[in-house]
Amino acid sequence: MRTKYMIIYLAVGVAFLAVSLWAFLSNGKSARAIRYKYKLGGIMLTAWAMLSAASCTGPGPTVTCYEPAVTCYDAVMENNQVSVEVKEYGGQKLKSGDVLVIRIDYPTFGKFRCRITADPDNGDAFVIQSQDFEFLTGEAVFEMTLVPTDYKGNTKVTVCGLNITEDGTEEEVPVGTAIVTIF
């Protein structure tokens, strides 16, 4: 069956070249040459589709030669999603003494570090406060009371997961950031 389609494809291909030469020599003015060229092109496309369908092997009713690259379309669940807000009144503005609530959905680390740094856009990239939290079971919700500071303005809250390396040192893996304003 496959040989039959290949012979048809080659024969129609030679005829297509001859008709293309005829259309070229007539400068595209021969309607008959153009009509035959379109018909032969359609036959070539059909023969090519039959040739590719006949070359498929495999169990069951295989329509094309293509196997799906992805067999599972389940969405990948994101881990370590960080949200930060002020405890009493919500939002992203706080003052010294306010409690910052850090929630981590779907945590994959046992220990986290939260660091509040001054806004690096102002050129003040110093650490205002840093605190480690340990996650055992249940929800990963941590509270952090802002220490007294003279700094006013935007800050960056960075949450990192902590891994212990083979040599015993802690490796920080950033998992999320948020912008909080101190007033």
N, C-alpha and C positions, 0 to 999 in steps of 0.2 A: 504494500500500500504506500509506503514511504517513497519507494523508487518511482512509482507512478506520478506522485505529486512533484517530485524533483524533475522528472522529464517534462511535465507540463510547464513547470516554472521556467525551465531553461528555454523551451520552445517559444513560449509567450515572451520571454525576455528578448530573444533574437528578433521576433516580430515587432516588439515595442521599439527596439533600436532602429529598425528599418522605417517604421512609421514616423519616429522622431526625426530622422534624417529627411524624410519626405516633407514634414511640416517645417523644418528649418529651411530647406531649399525653396519652399514656396513663400518664405517670409511670414508664415502664420496666416496667409490669406486663403488657404485651402480648408474649407469647413469640413470636408470629408476626412482629411488627414487628422485634423484636431479631434473629430468625433471618434475615429479609430484609436487614436492615441489614448483618449479617456477610457474607452472600452477595454483596451489591452492593459491599461494601468489597473483597472478594477479587477480584471482576471488575475493579474499578478498578485495583487493584495489578497485575493481569495485563496489562490494557490499557496501563498506563503503562510496564511493562517492555517490551512489544512496540513501543510508540511509540519508546522510547529505543533499542532494538536496530535498528529500521528506519531510524533517522536516521543511523546510522554510515556513514561512507564510508572508503574506503582500500583498498589492495591486500591480497589474501589473505583468509582467513577471519577477519574481525573479529567478535568476540563482543560486545564492549562499546565504548563511545565513549572509554574512558579509555586513554591512552597511559602507559606506565611513566615515572615521573619520573627514575628512576635506571636506566641501562642496564648498568652495571658494578658488580658486588658485591664486587670485590676490596677487601680491607681496606687502609687507608692505613698504610704503614709509618711508625712514629714515628722521627724523627731526633733525634740528640744526646741519647741516653739516658745519663745519668750514674750511675756507681756509684763509691763511695769506700770504701776499707778500708785497714787498716794492713798493711804489707808482710810482716813476719815472722810474725805470729800472727793476722792477720785481725781482724775485729771493728771496733768503732767507738771503742775506747779507746786512747789513745796518750800518750806522754810526750815531753818535749823530746829531740830527736835521732832519734826514730822516723821512718820513711819512710811517707808517705801515698801510696797508689797511686790515681790517678784514671783511670778507664776511661770513654771516651766511645764508645758504639756508634752507628754510622751518622752520623759527623760531617759537618756541612755547612759548617763554617768552616775556614779555614786557620790561624787563630791563636785561642788560648784564653787566658783569664785566670782563675786560681784565687785566691780571696780567703778567708782564714780570719778571721772576726770573732768577738769575744766575744759571748756570749749576750745579745741585746737584752732578754730578759725580766728580767734582773737589773739593767738600766739601764746596763750596760757595753757599749755598742755601738761599740767601737773596733776598728780593724784590727790583728790580731796579725801577719799575714804575707800577702803578695801575690806572685804569681809568674806570668809569662807563659810559654806553651808554644806552639811552632809545630808544626803537623801537616803533614807532607809526603805520605807514602804509607804504606800498611800499616795497622796498628792504631793507634788513638789512645789510647795508654796513657802516662801521665805520672807521674813520681815527684817528690815534694816532701818534702824533709826539714824537719821542724818545728824552727824556731829556738828557742834557749833563751828561756824565758819564765817569769815568776812567776805567770802566770794559771793558775788551776785551775778546771775546771768545763766546762759545755757550750759548744761553739762551733758556729758555722754556717759550713759550707764552701759557697761559692757559686762556680759555674763559669759564665763568660760567654763567648760567642763574640764576636770582635772584627771589626767591619766598618770599613773605611776610607771616610769620607764624601768628598764632592766637594771640600771645603775642606781635606782632608788630616788631619782629626782622627779619632781612634778612637771608635767608637760601641760600647758594650757591650750585648749582647743576652743576658739571662739564659737559660741552657739547663738548669740543674739545681742543686739544693741537697741538702745532707746535714747531719745533726747528728753531731758527733764530740765526745767527751769527753776533755779533757786532765786527767791525774791526776798 
